Structure formats: C-alpha cells, structure tokens
Amino acid sequence: MAHSRRRPPLSSDLAQRVVDLIAPTISHNINVMDEHGTIIACLDPERLGTLHRGAQRVIAEGRTIRVENPEPGTSDRPGVNEPLVVDGELRGVVGVTGPPQVVAALARVVALTVQLLIAQEYEQDAATRRHTDARDLIAALSAGTTRPDAARVRLAATGLSPPWSIALWTSERPREDSAAAPPPSAATAVTRINTDSGRRAAVLHGALWLVSSGPPPRPDAAGLPPGCRHTRTEPTDDVEVLLAHAEESRALCRYGALLPVLGADGPWSRETAVAAAHLPRRSLERLARRAATLSPAHRSTVTAVGSTISMQAAADSMYVHRNTLLQRVERIRSLTGLDIRRGDDRGSLDLALYALTALGESHIHAG
C-alpha cells in the first residue's frame, strides 16, 4: 500500500553525496536546490545556503528554466535548471552551470541521474528501516517482558494483522556451546522476506525468525540450503499465545539440536523440547547422563513406545517381535530404573532423551 505521508525535506548530505558522485564525470558545475530554492549541494562551498532565483521559478512554475542573464545582485549563473521529481513529488531543483544552449541536454541527463540515485537511496533507507523494525519486533515478542497491548501495537505498526505465526530456521550444526547457529544465507533470506508486507524476518538468538500474518510459509520457502533445522507454530488470533510461542522459540535457540532437521523422520514434541530447554544446566546434564546409558536401539524403543498405542504396535513399527521389544523394555528398566510401560516413567525418559539431544554425547561427563 502506498504511503500518503509526504517524505521529509531533501537531505543536504544525500544531495552532496550524489553531486560528488556525478561531478567527476562532467566538466560543468552541478547544484542541487531544495523545495525552497536554497542551494543545498554543489561544488562551490561559497554558494551553499544561498537562494537560487532560477530554482525558485522552477518550483513555482513546475518546468525547466534557462538562465541566460542572471539577475544583478544574485548568486545565479548562466545555466539550465531542471525539476527534481522523486516518487511523483517535486522535491527540489537540479542545475547545471554553463551556456544554456550547451548544457541543456546534459542538464536533463544529470537531473534524471540525480532522481534515480536519490530514489535508490530512499529505497535503501526504507529497506534498512524494515530490517530494523523487524528485528525490534521479534526481540520484543521473544523478550518475555512485553505486554500484550504493546505487542499488538508493534505488530500493527509493522503491518502484521492476525492471525499470526512464527517460523524458525537454524543451521543443522549448533555452536560449540550447544546454542543455535543461523543457517547459511540467512541474511539474504531476511532481505528477500522483508519485501513482503505480510511477513517480517530477522536473524536473532542464533536463528532466522519469520513472523507472518496467516500461516507460516512452507519449510523450504525461505530458500535456504538443505539440512537446516526448522520449527513453526500454528496461526493464532491471540496475542498472548503468540508471545508464548515467541518465548518458547527463544528458549529452543539455547540448544540448537532440539529443533528437528528438515525432512527427518520420527516424532518430535515441541512441548518436551521447550521443557528441556528451560531446565537448569545441571538438571539437563543429570538427565542426559541417564539417557546416555542407552544404546541407539533402546532409544528407538522409547520413542516407538511413546508414539504408538500399544506394545504390539510399537513392535510392529520397529519391525521386531513383541518379545524382543519386551526384552528391550526390561533392559531399559535395569539401566535407568524407569519402566517405559508406565506413563510417568516414559515421560521422564523422553525428557532425558531430549536433554541428551540438547547437549550432545560429547558434552556429557560421567557423574
């Protein structure tokens, strides 16, 4: 949607940068005047801040003005002055000094070049603002201290209407301290995503975050390389739920391996992963040591029993005989003291497996 709000006055710093960029390519002086006809950029410092009568005529009449014989008592010099129009608005005047019949064609080219360069600067500034707004929004949502009414204001200010959703991508390989690391090409993805009015993205807490109006995009829509980790939430109209999702997502970033790898098989519980992420480090290590005593087959058994409706269904899902499964269950009980046929014991061991995933085998020390 186009903004009806008028842009601020043309910046003298921006105008001077443009003049300095163009000046070496031509042999004539260039002036840029603001919407009042004051010279705000040129190659002659003594003319800065002076009033240009020819520019005032351009602004008043909205057309090109040639100055053959400058008025006595003014700083005007012979030349051609062209309207400076940016985004359909008359923002100032571009003047090229010299005999009008000589510089007329050049003045039109210079004016067009100045327009394009200034428009490009404006677009870069707008992109920077979008990135800053997106980062501030995501930081506020995930901080754990933002009030719901303040969150609604921030979401509305960035153009995001309910329902809202959150998606996260991280590198498959966490950092040495187990925290999440941004996926490759995350910065490029942020730039592309932030051009969409219904989405805002930023790299924060070691992850690429995306807050959307409506459902999150497909996991592969961010254009990231294969092998990333990813999680996303269901759309919600409740800003309190959105804040909870954001705080949970930040917690998951503490241990990057808790996020599932894109395309990986097997069940994943967001609630269990979040619970593990919130545990004190010593508690996490204690639970991880318990899970570390289990072989890969035993760990798969815990997962199968927890994700099926019966022991027979668990055995079938693992392509083993039911008696083999029961032998593994008994072995798990002897190693951990937990009987995964009991819901409470299985929940404890599930959490222990997530703790081991969070820290990784190499970070577990015998205790």
Buried (B, 14 or more C-beta within 10 A) or exposed (E): EEEEEEEEEBBBEBBBBBBEEBBEEBEBBBBBBBBBBBBBBBBEEEBBEBBBBBBBBBBEEEEBBBBEEBEEEEBBBBBBBBBBBBBEEEBBBBBBBBEBEBBBEBBBEBBBBBBEBBBEBBEEEEEEEBBEBBBBBBBBBBEEEBEEEEBBEBBEEBBBEBBBBBBBBBBBEBEEEBBBBBBBBBEEBBEBBBEBEEBBBBBBBBBBBBBBBBBBBEBEEBEBEEBBBBBBBEBBEEBEBBBBBBBBBBBBBBBBBBBBBBEEEEEBBBEBBBBBBBBEEEEBBBBBBBBBEBEEEBBBBBBBBBBBEEBEBBBBBBEBEBEBBBEBBEBBBEBBEBBBEEEEBBBBBBBBBBBBBBBBEEBBEEE
